[in-house]
């Protein structure tokens, strides 16, 4: 049975009352010889709903509660997670983390730790968010409205699916460097997917929308407009010809087109990759790594965006981080461990899926900035090429090699869009493709996404304006 939001909120909130317990824990870790001790407390209330055709086929509630403890000694760290938030449970986790570094807690606690400051409570004004979200009955009604709209606007649809997720999270972060901060996060997303078939013709497309910090998000979702847009694209792609393989100029659409930059280049600008020695850009700060048309930004500030946050999972407030400016690499995204091991200053980018993961340097809202051109000017500059309106799935190698499918594509001939084509895959390597992004349009838009890496799956935003890549390998038939 799903518990009510009020019941969840009534269970031991993370607040100033935790200060004495946490100070004792941090002091014990410092007295054992740790350079820094960090505690991450978390409580979650999540639900996922799946609709297939005109029925709800799955409801997946989830409640969670736990802590992650990390200790640092020089460049090394030890991390342990636990669901036992009692004093003995937390001390056991601390002992295990200390033991990873060869340290042992002493019965006599003497350290230079001077205690925690007043709590920075970013969650105080967000206390009603969970209660304001749609109840399960309202959420299922909206989702079924979406699949019904697909049936009204689509043709030859074999499968109609809708999905909704709501993830509420309360966190408290305390560390022996004086960090003491609390936050409440809320993410909601809704998606539609279809499979169309007519004889030998097939097309499978999807759309997903997501926001953070907006309890009324699902209520404001325009199910009919979303269904109409998806069905129009599916109808077009159902009878499209297969694309011809080759080396082509490509125009990538805005919004989710930014997934390629995120995957192929953004990860290479996280200190996690510098630590591993897997980024080709490790020693290139201040050097040209992209075309002068490219400026790339990562930030956690855009209102309502999936990757926005009041503080990261190490208690640091977010900032606007310019990664690449006019083609020149400016800096890397860094967390606590990254700063200690690489020297790159923290950027408010320490993120984790849950208390079960240690934070790592991760992206937030990552995008290529708008340029001076119109999308029409980008098209007009291409004699024969490919327009990628929406991107599908793909894979990325450890040093930036990538391949991504094009979900909806069109030929560009003599500067004009002509016939739709399917089966295209973009293949390349970040260090080769970045210098070929020669034009950026003035229509920057963002899109919600999920990112998996060493600290689990997190909410992110990808984005860009329309961009032109002068040459890229296009896989096809």
ABEGO torsion letter per residue (X at the ends): XBBBAAAAAABGBBBAAAAAAAAAAAAAAAAAGBABBBBBBBBBBBBBBBBBEABBABBBBBBBBEBBBBBBBEABBBBBBBABABAAAAAAAAAAAAAAAGBBBBABBBBABAEBBBBBBAAAAAAAAAAABBBAAAAAAAAAAAAAAAAAABBGBABBBBBBBBBBBBBBBBBAAGBBBBBBBBBBBBBBBBBBBBEABBBBBBBBBBBBGBAAAAAABBAAAAAAAAAAAAAAAAABBBBBBEBBBBBBBBEAAAAAAAAAAAAAABAAAAAAGABAAAAABGBBABBAABBBBBBAABBGBAABBABBAAGBBBBBBBABBGGBBABBBBBAAAAAAAGBBBAGABBBABAABBBBBBBBBBBBBBBABBAAAAAAABABBBBBABBBBBBBBAAGBBBBBBABBBBBBGGBBBBBBBGBBBBBBAAAAAAABABBBABBBBBBBBBBBAAEBBBBBBBBBBBBBABBBBBBX
